[in-house]
Amino acid sequence: MAEIDLLRLYPKSKRPIDERGRLITEAHRAEARRFGRSYFDGDRLTGYGGYRYHPRFWTDTAALFHEHYGLADGDAVLDVGCAKGFMLYDFQRQFPGLKLRGLDISEYAREQALPEVRDLIDPGTAAELPYPDGSFDLVISINTIHNLPPAECRRAVREIQRVSRKHAFITMDAWRDEAERERLLQWNLTALTYMSTADWEKLFAEEGYRGDYYWFIAASE
């Protein structure tokens, strides 16, 4: 188990998140947690403000995962919380020998997924993955498990470990100090489980997680 930033090549947002944080209401959060059109393709106060594919987002990150974990043709990769399948698509077009699956709870995201990977995406929740033990050489979950309430979040960590026969990598909302905590609580739209980096590491140990991990920390403008 290691803390490693495998998202370092993903473009950093330059949007004014502090300003958005001041405008977000509980009504916006409730709508975002439906994970429908409003979250993916609606207003920025309820989500992405338009979640569209561009190769600059996942191309280099997919290649970094492939290199870091030494993936080979025939290896199986699962993306838990894959949304519209953008990362799956970039794995597919760069490394066609991989066996790919995605999973997402959002019916809207699955329906709007890129046609090339739509049939690879299963409905479901990270807390109850519909795959046998040890099905995948690499399980990835980026900014997903924290959207579950605490008990289900813990189950999701166990499930990710269960279906992995080699590697796993997850990211989640976290903070290292009080300033980061206040910024996250103000800016957060969908997370139901959020805690310090130290408390996340304690949770991993308690649930027997042996994979890698990193954090999403809301930065100041």
C-alpha positions in Angstrom: 0.0 0.0 0.0 1.5 3.3 -1.0 0.5 7.0 -1.3 1.3 7.9 -4.9 0.0 10.6 -7.2 -0.9 8.8 -10.4 -3.2 11.7 -11.4 -0.3 14.1 -11.7 -0.6 14.3 -15.4 -4.3 15.1 -15.3 -4.9 18.8 -16.1 -5.5 21.0 -13.1 -8.7 23.0 -12.9 -8.3 26.8 -13.2 -11.9 27.5 -12.3 -12.7 29.7 -9.3 -13.7 27.0 -6.8 -13.7 29.3 -3.8 -16.4 31.5 -5.6 -18.4 28.4 -6.4 -18.1 27.2 -2.8 -19.8 30.4 -1.6 -22.7 29.9 -3.9 -23.5 26.2 -3.3 -26.6 25.4 -1.3 -28.0 22.2 0.1 -30.5 22.1 -2.7 -27.6 22.1 -5.2 -26.0 19.2 -3.3 -29.2 17.2 -3.3 -29.6 17.6 -7.0 -25.9 16.7 -7.7 -26.3 13.5 -5.6 -28.9 12.3 -8.1 -26.0 11.9 -10.6 -28.2 12.7 -13.5 -28.1 15.2 -16.3 -27.8 18.2 -13.9 -24.6 16.7 -12.4 -22.8 15.9 -15.6 -24.2 18.4 -18.1 -26.1 21.0 -16.2 -25.0 24.1 -14.2 -21.6 24.3 -12.5 -23.4 24.7 -9.2 -24.7 21.1 -9.5 -21.7 19.4 -11.1 -19.3 19.5 -14.0 -21.1 22.1 -16.1 -20.6 19.8 -19.1 -18.8 16.5 -18.9 -17.3 16.0 -22.4 -14.5 13.9 -23.8 -11.2 15.5 -24.6 -8.0 13.5 -25.1 -5.9 15.9 -23.0 -7.7 14.6 -19.8 -7.2 10.9 -19.6 -4.7 9.9 -22.4 -1.5 10.6 -20.5 -3.0 9.3 -17.2 -4.1 6.0 -18.7 -0.6 5.6 -20.1 0.9 6.3 -16.7 -1.3 3.6 -15.1 -0.3 1.2 -17.8 3.4 1.9 -17.2 3.3 2.0 -13.4 1.5 -1.3 -13.0 3.3 -3.0 -15.8 0.1 -4.0 -17.6 0.3 -6.5 -20.4 -2.1 -7.7 -23.2 -4.7 -9.9 -21.6 -4.7 -8.1 -18.2 -8.1 -7.1 -16.9 -8.8 -3.5 -15.7 -11.9 -2.2 -13.9 -12.8 1.4 -13.5 -15.2 1.8 -10.6 -17.3 5.0 -11.0 -16.3 5.3 -14.7 -19.1 7.8 -15.5 -19.2 8.2 -19.4 -16.2 5.9 -19.8 -13.6 8.5 -20.9 -10.7 6.7 -19.1 -11.9 3.3 -20.4 -11.8 4.8 -23.9 -8.3 6.1 -23.6 -7.1 2.7 -22.3 -8.9 1.0 -25.2 -7.4 3.1 -28.0 -3.9 3.0 -26.6 -3.8 -0.6 -25.3 -6.3 -2.6 -27.2 -5.1 -5.9 -25.7 -6.5 -5.1 -22.2 -9.7 -6.5 -21.0 -11.7 -3.6 -19.8 -14.8 -3.1 -17.6 -16.4 -0.1 -16.1 -19.1 0.3 -13.5 -21.3 3.3 -12.6 -24.4 4.0 -10.6 -25.6 6.7 -12.9 -28.1 5.6 -15.6 -27.6 9.0 -17.3 -23.8 8.5 -17.5 -24.1 5.0 -18.8 -26.6 6.1 -21.5 -24.4 9.0 -22.5 -21.1 7.0 -22.5 -18.9 7.0 -25.5 -20.3 4.5 -28.0 -16.9 2.6 -28.2 -17.1 1.6 -24.5 -20.8 1.8 -23.7 -21.2 -2.0 -23.7 -18.2 -2.3 -21.3 -20.0 -0.4 -18.5 -22.1 -2.2 -15.9 -24.7 -0.7 -13.6 -24.0 -0.9 -9.9 -22.5 0.5 -6.8 -18.9 0.3 -5.5 -20.3 -1.1 -2.2 -21.4 -4.3 -4.0 -19.3 -5.0 -7.1 -20.9 -7.7 -9.3 -17.7 -9.5 -10.0 -16.1 -12.7 -8.6 -13.1 -12.5 -6.3 -9.8 -11.7 -8.0 -11.3 -10.8 -11.3 -9.0 -7.9 -12.2 -5.3 -7.2 -12.4 -6.0 -3.5 -11.7 -9.0 -1.9 -10.1 -9.2 1.9 -10.3 -11.7 4.2 -8.5 -11.3 7.9 -8.8 -13.3 10.3 -6.6 -16.1 7.8 -6.2 -16.2 5.9 -2.9 -16.4 9.1 -0.9 -19.9 9.6 -2.4 -21.2 6.7 -0.3 -22.2 7.0 3.4 -19.5 5.8 5.8 -20.6 2.1 6.2 -21.0 1.7 2.5 -17.7 3.5 1.8 -16.0 0.9 4.1 -17.7 -1.9 2.1 -16.5 -0.4 -1.1 -12.9 -0.4 0.1 -13.3 -4.1 0.9 -15.0 -4.8 -2.4 -12.2 -3.1 -4.4 -9.7 -5.3 -2.6 -11.8 -8.4 -3.1 -12.1 -8.2 -6.9 -8.4 -7.3 -7.3 -5.9 -10.1 -7.9 -2.9 -7.7 -8.1 -3.3 -3.9 -8.0 -5.7 -1.3 -6.9 -5.7 2.5 -6.8 -8.3 4.9 -5.3 -8.6 8.6 -4.7 -11.0 10.4 -2.4 -11.7 13.8 -0.9 -9.4 14.5 2.1 -7.6 17.2 4.1 -4.3 17.6 5.9 -5.1 20.6 8.0 -8.0 22.8 9.2 -7.8 25.2 6.3 -8.1 22.4 3.8 -11.0 20.9 5.8 -13.0 24.1 5.8 -12.4 24.6 2.1 -13.5 21.0 1.3 -16.7 21.3 3.4 -17.6 24.5 1.6 -16.8 23.3 -1.9 -18.0 19.6 -1.6 -21.1 18.7 -3.7 -21.5 14.9 -3.5 -19.2 13.3 -0.9 -20.9 11.7 2.1 -17.7 10.4 3.6 -14.8 12.8 4.1 -12.0 12.8 6.6 -8.4 13.6 7.1 -5.6 11.8 5.2 -4.6 10.1 8.5 -8.1 8.9 9.1 -8.4 7.5 5.6 -5.2 5.6 6.1 -6.6 4.2 9.3 -9.7 3.1 7.5 -7.7 1.4 4.8 -5.8 -0.6 7.5 -9.0 -1.6 9.3 -10.6 -2.8 6.1 -7.6 -4.7 4.8 -6.9 -2.6 1.8 -3.5 -3.3 0.3 -3.7 -1.1 -2.8 -2.4 2.4 -3.6 -4.2 5.6 -3.0 -4.1 9.4 -3.3 -6.2 12.4 -2.3 -8.3 15.1 -3.9 -7.6 18.2 -1.8 -9.5 21.3 -2.6 -6.8 23.9 -3.2 -7.2 27.7 -2.6 -7.4 30.0 -5.6 
